[in-house]
Amino acid sequence: MLIPLGLAGVFFLGLAGWSAYVGRKAEEMVPAEGQFAEVEGACLHYVDINPEAQGPAIVMIHGLMGQLRNFSHSLAARIAADHRVILVDRPGWGHSSLSGPRPGIAAQARMIAALIERLELDKPLLVGHSLGGAVSLSLGLDRPELVLGLALIAPLTQAIDTVPPVFKGLLAPAALRPVLAWTLVVPMGLRNGPATAAAIFAPDPVPGDFALAGGGALAVRPKSYLAGSFEVRAAPGEMAALVARYGEMRVPVAILYGRGDAVLDPGVNGEKTAAEIPGATIELIEGGHMLPVTKPAETEAWLRRVLAG
């Protein structure tokens, strides 16, 4: 009995060591490239592009299983030609770390608000992609005086009972998350990574350089699984609370969706939400969920129309 248990222990320790090794390698391949700011509960990694630019600054917040290179891959440099652009790794993602309890949507919004105040930004436009859109909505409701408006790209905006199929692997009970994160998640992520990326990008192709230039390699880490599993479990309750307050929104909200989005339903999270938020607008274009990467010209043009008011 002791021998099988010992062998199992060695096996799982080996998986944990391999997972740690892969995580370190991913961070070496996609290193931190910006600055760090301490806020309550987290140390946020951010990249500040063209800080001397005039006009409204733009703060970009990525989605689930992402990081700030989701924006710098194709989009940020375009809009940074004449705007200050700040890309942020959300708390617990990318190279941002936590110093307190794992934060939900509302807590992350408070941390981003603290970063805006720390950088002394004067009413930036908040750009949120996917779950970053939910964080943006929470910030807009709670701290409207801080932002010029919200520009939401393929955002999560509704309480969804059914998790998108591509993220169902994140639905582990809290007690099992650490065990899975440090044993099975990394080898399975390496094996299934191409298929997962294809499902998230569909119907658009996955760029060949996305793992590095787009930060995709950082998704295959125990840290990312733990953050993603927590957020998927917590999101429905937090989103229900946000939706109930949409009538209170006092900042302009613009939504951009790809008609072919295979992750979030444009009708539910786009058109329905635009009808619920006073004065909100929605624009639909051809494309999938990863518009900042796959449709940068169209996304830039839309952002410039939003900025022009």
QUIQUIZI-V668988 format. One record per backbone hydrogen bond with DSSP energy under -1.0 kcal/mol. CO is the residue of the C=O (numbers start at 1). NH is the residue of the N-H. If there is no record, write none. Layout:
{{CO & NH} {CO & NH}}
This chain:
{{1 & 5} {2 & 6} {3 & 7} {4 & 8} {5 & 9} {6 & 10} {7 & 11} {8 & 12} {9 & 13} {10 & 14} {11 & 15} {12 & 16} {13 & 17} {14 & 18} {15 & 19} {16 & 20} {17 & 21} {18 & 22} {19 & 23} {20 & 24} {21 & 25} {22 & 26} {23 & 27} {24 & 28} {25 & 29} {26 & 30} {35 & 46} {37 & 44} {39 & 42} {41 & 99} {42 & 39} {43 & 97} {44 & 37} {45 & 89} {46 & 35} {47 & 87} {49 & 85} {50 & 53} {57 & 125} {58 & 86} {59 & 127} {60 & 88} {61 & 129} {63 & 66} {67 & 70} {68 & 71} {68 & 72} {69 & 73} {71 & 75} {71 & 76} {75 & 78} {75 & 79} {76 & 80} {79 & 82} {84 & 58} {85 & 49} {86 & 60} {87 & 47} {90 & 93} {93 & 96} {97 & 43} {104 & 108} {105 & 109} {106 & 110} {107 & 111} {108 & 112} {109 & 113} {110 & 114} {111 & 115} {112 & 116} {113 & 117} {114 & 118} {115 & 119} {116 & 121} {121 & 123} {124 & 148} {125 & 59} {126 & 151} {127 & 61} {128 & 153} {129 & 132} {130 & 133} {130 & 156} {131 & 135} {132 & 136} {133 & 137} {134 & 138} {135 & 139} {136 & 140} {137 & 141} {138 & 142} {139 & 143} {143 & 146} {149 & 126} {150 & 254} {151 & 128} {152 & 256} {153 & 130} {164 & 167} {165 & 168} {167 & 170} {168 & 171} {173 & 176} {173 & 177} {176 & 180} {177 & 181} {178 & 182} {180 & 183} {180 & 185} {184 & 188} {185 & 189} {186 & 190} {187 & 191} {188 & 192} {189 & 193} {192 & 196} {193 & 197} {194 & 198} {195 & 199} {196 & 200} {197 & 201} {198 & 202} {201 & 204} {207 & 210} {209 & 213} {210 & 216} {211 & 217} {215 & 218} {216 & 219} {217 & 220} {219 & 221} {221 & 225} {222 & 226} {223 & 227} {224 & 228} {225 & 229} {226 & 230} {227 & 231} {228 & 232} {229 & 233} {230 & 234} {231 & 235} {234 & 238} {235 & 239} {236 & 240} {237 & 241} {238 & 242} {239 & 243} {240 & 244} {242 & 245} {243 & 246} {245 & 248} {246 & 249} {252 & 150} {253 & 281} {254 & 152} {255 & 283} {256 & 154} {257 & 285} {258 & 261} {265 & 269} {266 & 270} {266 & 271} {267 & 272} {270 & 274} {271 & 275} {273 & 277} {277 & 280} {281 & 255} {283 & 257} {285 & 259} {287 & 260} {290 & 293} {290 & 294} {291 & 295} {295 & 299} {296 & 300} {297 & 301} {298 & 302} {299 & 303} {300 & 304} {301 & 305} {302 & 306} {303 & 307} {304 & 308} {306 & 309}}
